[in-house]
C-alpha cells in the first residue's frame, strides 16, 4: 500500500497547490479548508504536548498540588 509520503514532492509544490486551489469548486474548497483546520489543530496539539513534556522534564509542575491548594486558600469564597 502506498502513502502520500512515498510520493515524490515536486519542486514547484507551492505553485501547483495555488493553481489547484484557484480552480477548485466550492465544495472542494470548503473540504480543503476543513482539512487545513484539522491539520493546524493536530500541529498545535503536538506543539502544546511538546511544551508540556519540556515543562514537566524541567520540574515546572512538581509542586502543582501545593500551588493549587495555596491558590484555593487565597481565593476562598467569602
Residue pairs with C-beta under 8 A, 6 or more apart in sequence:
10 16
21 29
21 32
24 32
55 61
